[in-house]
């Protein structure tokens, strides 16, 4: 047995599992992440799968990956560059080597490096033999062959044996990271509970991998537990968190839940997750198109349900007309837009923040509504919940912006008690209220009452035509229209009294304020955090409330010598801020590549700006 | 019989007056829509649901002003989307009696997709389809039902589009209920609307409506009171298909085609005639009777199809009930704590 020569203690590690689409990399990464979480690490994950369902075997187009970042400190993002890459075939190595840090550890299944596969990946020579990996720590093992060998005595068929190679590699990884394997073995048992043969093969392969590594791997990487707050945790993706936040809002409000939605990447998981929650009474309607998705949700809102529609950029374009209908009828509605790279179909699986202007202004007429953004996979739960709360309490459509990066990404989620969440009190009209009028409003909030069909004494009609204030009769009176336009805008502005003030991390005034919104929080926070540690005078404000803006926005923006607004678009938030604060000079940093910000580019940008 | 377990029965007897709203009716004098409003006024009290449980939904167009004129809950939507809005309303609250007022343009052009899918799903709503074969509110452009060759504001040389036959579209989309009535027969319309209310599923009632301004007399050949006995076939379930002023003509199935015959001639008697079965699940005969066109055939009026089928809203409730029976997840706290979780202490 080889003696361990080295145990390397790491504060954080970025690991990426890459292989062919059918190699089970998502499951492998998920199990590995769950074990890290059980060991007390903080973590964030991101799947990197191809747009095609099953691209040709062993090609670059067919490479599927799962990246995870774990640490003994707070983890903000799935990480930029990788410390460890597990590559199951030549194509996946070729496609991902550019993400390896200098000196990174590469765990490679050498049995897949035959001439044909090497050629398909675009290599002329095997990278395992031509010395091109010399600067990395390479652990190569004939994983596929070893897996088959290890399962020989079990009488497992060839196909199944081949498919459990990911568990062999996982066993090796658990040895490498000094994890015990009882919990993943249990997990396999639960996951495949109806298939005892599969359970046995997978467990056996994992144990074989672990034993193999004991013999042949001469390092161990150790990541200590992170100082997490006490409590019950789970790992959650942004899309599932969004679905659950919406359901929690319905439950707390006492209103039934209704989703009208049409499948679209990267928002579909929300629809799928909600479809599975019938036991909570969730009504889910997979509509014939995006328009029917939102229109059915408006119908349900009129009926007194919490109406929700979920989509991504092109879908939001299709919903524009109906959004205006929700604005003028002053009905609650939550619209979740999981943003992706556009315009048009763009790059559906790649993330971007380029729908902000569409969310704010993409409708005919003066058509104000509330716009919010979640900023981490786990806080998609909070902001989805709050979107439901504001929509119902303020009788308005609310657009919640997330993005593909948040939606597909996961992180640890401290499970709340639903009863501790902020209360939600929809302004339901009382039966037979003699004073009920469709557009009679609360003086303070300008919110009208919600009067559902079926309730006695509240018969009324609303619709897309302009109505008189209070009485709600059809009207083309010029002054009434002006009044209603003003009221609708003012109603949204007044929500600012009910949202928190904008927080800043770091000094409350000083040299440089980094401003972001939504999904870039992880990258911006970790960059600023690191630079603060290095002594830079730099602060960070991440906006979750876009319209209305927090009431202290002017104060925040004007407390620094320089402000830079960073976005994954051409500059939409910065221009929105300029509209409202034309006197405050704002720098901007923009990237539109379908990729998240990397810490290095941000650090360089901020240092340059500080030195200017 | 109307099922009062689905929608609550009114504790008091209602009258036509109960459904008159305080809004001024602004359709043109002589417009067929007035007759539809009258028939609805007749039938709502007769159906007997609580007044609060009626909801009218519409899209855009002359037809779509309808909700303002009925004293119920009303929602005036956007162009073509009434079927989608009404679907959400009915699924969210199956205890409502949901009625859609729409036109040929609203439902079959801009709303075509929603129209066919509500039919396919069989959501339990009633659709009043005002077919005047023209765009009225935008002042006289051709619609999907405008006859081929007709000159309109946007077809000065005559249309070059084949029109939809409404029954063909409805049955093609697997509609479970289809009826047709002329706008000048309020009695028949009232009967047919009652049948629509009774039907479990999406009920489409096509009303041959006259637009006095932009397409006056488009239905004249069929609806003219002088000749209508010969040009209309009034269908009654279980009865042979007989028509004509002297009740001497009928419809037979000859091979795969319908044929008009004279009773008593060429050895044809009443027993040879097709007998109307509106509840037949197989739509073949309904398609053929719905397709009959003047002047070669009489146009079928009344309920052409009322086939039983499960409704989307019922199935939604059933699935929820079943899930609630079996699942351990009863509230959000259960869901949040399900699956893989761990305690950090």
Interface residues (C-beta under 8 A of the other chain):
Chain A: X34 X37 X38 X40 X187 X228 X229 X230 X231 X232 X233 X234 X235 X244 X247 X248 X251 X256 X258 X260 X277 X278 X279 X280 X281 X283 X285 X287 X288 X289 X291 X292 X295 X296 X297 X298 X299 X300 X301 X302 X303 X304 X305 X307 X321 X322 X324 X325 X329 X415 X416 X417 X418 X419 X452 X453 X454 X455 X456 X457 X458 X459 X460 X461 X462 X463 X464 X465 X473 X474
Chain B: X21 X23 X50 X51 X52 X53 X55 X56 X57 X58 X60 X67 X68 X71 X72 X73 X74 X75 X76 X77 X78 X81 X84 X85 X86 X87 X88 X89 X90 X91 X92 X93 X95 X96 X113 X114 X117 X316 X319 X320 X322 X323 X324 X326 X327 X329 X330 X331 X332 X333 X335 X336 X337 X339 X340 X341 X342 X343 X344 X345
